[in-house]
Amino acid sequence: MYSAILATALTGLSIVNAQAPGAPLPVPGVTGRLGDAEIVDDNVPGVTYTAFLPNRTTSNLRGFVAGTSNANGTGVNFAISVSGFPDESLGPFMYHIHDQPVPANGNCSATLAHLDPYIRGEVPPCDPTHPETCQSGDLSGKHGNVSGDPFNTAYLDLYLSTHQGPASFFGNRSIVFHTRNATRLNCANFTLTSGNGTGANNGNTPAGNGTVTGSNPVPSPFTGGAAVTFVSAGAIVAGLAALML
C-alpha cells in the first residue's frame, strides 16, 4: 500500500513558488558563507528515508515525505503526500528539512533552524532559479510551496545526501510544515525505510532487496535562528494508517 501511495505522489506533480504577501523577493546570486551547495553525486541507489507526520491533537496535518536516492547516484527523488492544512488564509504553507530531529516529546520547536551547511541563512528568500544558492533544507523554496490540499508532488533535489557523513545528509533530521508567519504545524523525523544508508556509492551495485541497515546518529545542533512558534490546527482526525487506505 505504501508503494502505491508513493507512486501516486510521483505522478501528482503540483509545484508552485508563491511568496507570502509583502515578503521580500528572492535575490539572485545570494550564496552561503561557505559557497554554493555542491551537487551530491555519490548516493547509493535505492536508499529511502521517510518522515511520517504523526497524529496530534494540535494538528490535522497527516501524510509523508519520502526521499529516495536517484538511480544514478546523483541527488534525491522526493515524493510528498500531505493533507489536512488549515485555512488557506494562513498560507502559503511551506516545508523544510530542519537541522535537528524531533525529540520524544514531539516538540517541533526543538528541531531548530533549516538544514543549512553552507551558512546561507533564510534572508533573502531562496531563488528557485539558482537552487545551489538556497539552504540545502529549503525544499519549498527550491521546489515550490504547498499548492493545494491534499498536496501531492515529486521532484529531484540535487543537493541532499542519503548516506551518513556529509553535512547534506538528511536521514537523521526532520521535516517541518509551517504557515506563512513560520508557525509550525506538524513535524516528523526521517527514518530509513529501504536500502543501506551507512556509506557512499563505491561503484558496487546494491542488492536492492529492500533490506534496511545502518543507524542514524543525532547531528550536532546548528546554532542558526528560526521561528519556533507552534499552533493548534484543529481536532484529532484519522491517523496516518487511515491516510494509507
C-alpha positions as CSV (number, residue, x, y, z in Angstrom):
1,M,0.0,0.0,0.0
2,Y,2.9,2.4,0.8
3,S,4.4,1.9,-2.6
4,A,1.1,2.6,-4.3
5,I,0.8,5.9,-2.5
6,L,4.4,6.7,-3.3
7,A,3.7,6.0,-7.0
8,T,0.6,8.3,-6.8
9,A,2.7,11.1,-5.4
10,L,5.4,10.7,-8.0
11,T,2.8,11.3,-10.7
12,G,0.9,14.0,-9.0
13,L,3.2,16.9,-9.7
14,S,1.9,20.3,-8.4
15,I,4.8,22.6,-8.0
16,V,4.4,26.4,-7.4
17,N,6.6,29.0,-5.7
18,A,4.2,31.6,-4.2
19,Q,5.7,34.2,-2.0
20,A,3.9,35.5,1.1
21,P,2.2,38.8,0.6
22,G,4.6,41.6,1.4
23,A,7.5,39.2,1.8
24,P,10.9,40.2,0.3
25,L,11.6,38.8,-3.1
26,P,14.4,36.4,-3.9
27,V,17.8,38.0,-4.8
28,P,19.7,36.1,-7.5
29,G,23.3,35.2,-6.6
30,V,23.0,35.2,-2.8
31,T,25.1,32.3,-1.6
32,G,26.3,30.9,1.7
33,R,29.4,31.9,3.6
34,L,30.9,28.6,2.6
35,G,29.9,29.0,-1.1
36,D,27.2,27.4,-3.2
37,A,25.8,24.0,-2.4
38,E,27.6,21.1,-4.2
39,I,25.7,18.6,-6.2
40,V,25.7,15.2,-4.5
41,D,26.7,12.5,-7.0
42,D,27.8,9.6,-4.7
43,N,24.5,8.4,-3.2
44,V,23.9,4.7,-3.1
45,P,20.9,4.0,-5.3
46,G,17.7,2.7,-3.7
47,V,18.1,4.2,-0.3
48,T,14.9,5.7,1.1
49,Y,14.3,7.9,4.2
50,T,10.7,8.6,5.0
51,A,9.1,11.0,7.5
52,F,5.5,10.2,8.5
53,L,3.6,13.1,10.1
54,P,2.2,11.8,13.4
55,N,-1.3,12.0,14.9
56,R,-1.5,15.2,17.0
57,T,-4.3,16.8,19.0
58,T,-2.9,20.1,17.8
59,S,-2.8,19.5,14.0
60,N,-4.9,17.9,11.3
61,L,-1.8,17.6,9.1
62,R,-1.1,14.0,8.0
63,G,1.0,12.3,5.4
64,F,4.6,11.6,4.5
65,V,7.7,13.0,2.9
66,A,10.0,10.3,1.3
67,G,13.4,10.9,-0.2
68,T,15.0,8.1,-2.4
69,S,18.5,8.3,-3.8
70,N,18.5,8.6,-7.6
71,A,19.2,5.6,-9.7
72,N,22.4,7.2,-11.0
73,G,23.6,8.3,-7.5
74,T,23.0,12.0,-8.2
75,G,20.6,13.7,-5.9
76,V,17.4,12.5,-4.2
77,N,14.0,11.9,-5.6
78,F,11.3,13.3,-3.2
79,A,7.7,12.2,-3.1
80,I,5.3,14.1,-0.9
81,S,1.7,13.4,0.0
82,V,0.2,15.6,2.8
83,S,-3.3,16.7,3.6
84,G,-5.2,18.5,6.4
85,F,-3.9,22.0,6.1
86,P,-5.6,24.8,8.0
87,D,-7.4,27.7,6.4
88,E,-5.7,28.9,3.2
89,S,-5.6,32.5,4.7
90,L,-2.6,31.2,6.8
91,G,-0.7,30.3,3.7
92,P,1.2,29.9,1.6
93,F,2.3,26.9,3.5
94,M,6.0,25.9,3.4
95,Y,8.1,23.0,4.5
96,H,11.8,22.4,5.2
97,I,14.2,19.9,6.4
98,H,15.4,21.1,9.8
99,D,18.8,20.6,11.4
100,Q,17.7,18.6,14.4
101,P,15.3,15.6,14.9
102,V,12.0,15.9,16.7
103,P,12.6,14.9,20.3
104,A,10.5,12.2,22.1
105,N,8.1,14.8,23.4
106,G,7.2,15.8,19.8
107,N,8.2,19.5,20.3
108,C,8.6,20.9,16.7
109,S,10.5,23.9,18.1
110,A,13.4,21.7,19.1
111,T,14.2,21.0,15.5
112,L,15.9,24.4,15.4
113,A,16.7,26.0,12.1
114,H,16.7,24.8,8.5
115,L,19.4,22.4,7.3
116,D,22.0,25.0,6.1
117,P,25.5,23.5,5.9
118,Y,26.7,26.4,3.7
119,I,25.6,29.0,6.2
120,R,23.4,30.8,3.7
121,G,20.6,32.0,6.1
122,E,16.9,32.4,5.4
123,V,17.0,36.1,4.2
124,P,16.7,37.0,1.4
125,P,14.3,34.2,0.3
126,C,15.6,31.3,-1.9
127,D,15.7,32.0,-5.6
128,P,14.5,28.7,-7.2
129,T,16.2,29.5,-10.5
130,H,19.5,29.2,-8.6
131,P,18.9,26.3,-6.2
132,E,22.6,25.9,-5.5
133,T,22.4,29.2,-3.6
134,C,19.5,28.2,-1.4
135,Q,19.6,26.5,2.0
136,S,20.0,22.7,1.5
137,G,16.9,22.0,3.6
138,D,14.7,24.7,2.0
139,L,12.6,22.2,-0.1
140,S,9.7,24.5,-0.7
141,G,12.0,27.4,-1.5
142,K,13.7,25.3,-4.2
143,H,10.7,23.4,-5.5
144,G,7.6,25.3,-4.6
145,N,5.3,26.0,-1.7
146,V,2.3,23.8,-0.9
147,S,-0.2,24.4,-3.7
148,G,-3.3,22.6,-2.6
149,D,-5.0,20.3,-0.1
150,P,-4.2,17.4,-0.5
151,F,-0.7,18.3,-1.6
152,N,1.0,15.7,-3.8
153,T,4.2,16.4,-5.6
154,A,7.5,14.9,-6.6
155,Y,10.9,16.2,-7.8
156,L,14.6,15.6,-7.9
157,D,16.8,17.6,-5.4
158,L,20.5,17.6,-6.4
159,Y,21.9,18.9,-3.1
160,L,21.0,16.3,-0.5
161,S,22.6,13.1,0.6
162,T,21.2,9.7,1.7
163,H,24.5,8.5,3.2
164,Q,25.9,9.4,6.6
165,G,28.9,11.7,6.8
166,P,28.3,14.8,4.6
167,A,26.5,17.8,6.1
168,S,23.9,17.4,3.4
169,F,22.8,14.1,4.9
170,F,19.1,14.4,5.9
171,G,18.4,10.9,7.2
172,N,18.9,11.9,10.9
173,R,17.0,15.1,10.7
174,S,13.3,16.2,10.4
175,I,10.7,17.7,8.2
176,V,8.6,20.7,9.4
177,F,5.5,22.2,7.8
178,H,4.5,25.7,8.8
179,T,2.4,28.7,7.9
180,R,3.3,32.0,6.2
181,N,4.4,33.5,9.5
182,A,6.6,30.5,10.4
183,T,4.2,29.0,12.9
184,R,5.0,25.2,13.0
185,L,2.0,23.0,12.2
186,N,3.5,19.5,12.3
187,C,6.9,17.7,12.1
188,A,8.4,14.3,11.9
189,N,11.7,12.5,11.8
190,F,13.2,10.8,8.8
191,T,13.8,7.1,9.3
192,L,15.5,4.6,7.0
193,T,12.8,2.6,5.2
194,S,14.7,1.0,2.4
195,G,18.4,0.3,1.5
196,N,21.7,0.9,3.2
197,G,22.2,4.4,4.4
198,T,25.6,4.0,6.0
199,G,28.0,4.7,3.2
200,A,28.6,6.4,-0.1
201,N,28.4,4.8,-3.5
202,N,31.7,2.9,-4.1
203,G,30.7,1.6,-7.5
204,N,29.2,-1.6,-6.3
205,T,25.6,-2.5,-7.3
206,P,23.4,-2.6,-4.2
207,A,21.4,-5.8,-3.5
208,G,18.1,-3.9,-4.0
209,N,16.2,-6.3,-1.7
210,G,14.7,-3.6,0.5
211,T,16.8,-4.6,3.5
212,V,17.1,-1.7,6.0
213,T,20.6,-1.5,7.5
214,G,22.5,1.1,9.4
215,S,21.6,3.6,12.2
216,N,21.4,7.4,12.3
217,P,23.5,9.3,14.8
218,V,21.9,12.5,16.1
219,P,23.5,15.5,14.4
220,S,25.3,18.2,16.3
221,P,23.0,21.2,16.7
222,F,23.2,24.1,14.3
223,T,23.2,27.5,16.1
224,G,21.3,29.4,13.5
225,G,18.0,31.0,14.4
226,A,14.5,30.1,13.3
227,A,10.9,30.9,14.4
228,V,9.8,28.3,16.9
229,T,6.0,29.0,17.3
230,F,3.7,26.0,17.4
231,V,-0.1,26.4,16.9
232,S,-3.3,24.3,17.1
233,A,-4.7,23.4,13.7
234,G,-7.9,21.6,14.8
235,A,-9.1,18.4,16.5
236,I,-7.8,14.9,16.1
237,V,-8.5,13.3,12.7
238,A,-8.0,9.9,11.3
239,G,-4.4,8.6,11.8
240,L,-1.8,8.0,9.1
241,A,-3.0,4.5,8.7
242,A,-6.3,5.8,7.5
243,L,-4.5,8.0,5.0
244,M,-2.8,4.9,3.6
245,L,-6.1,3.1,3.0
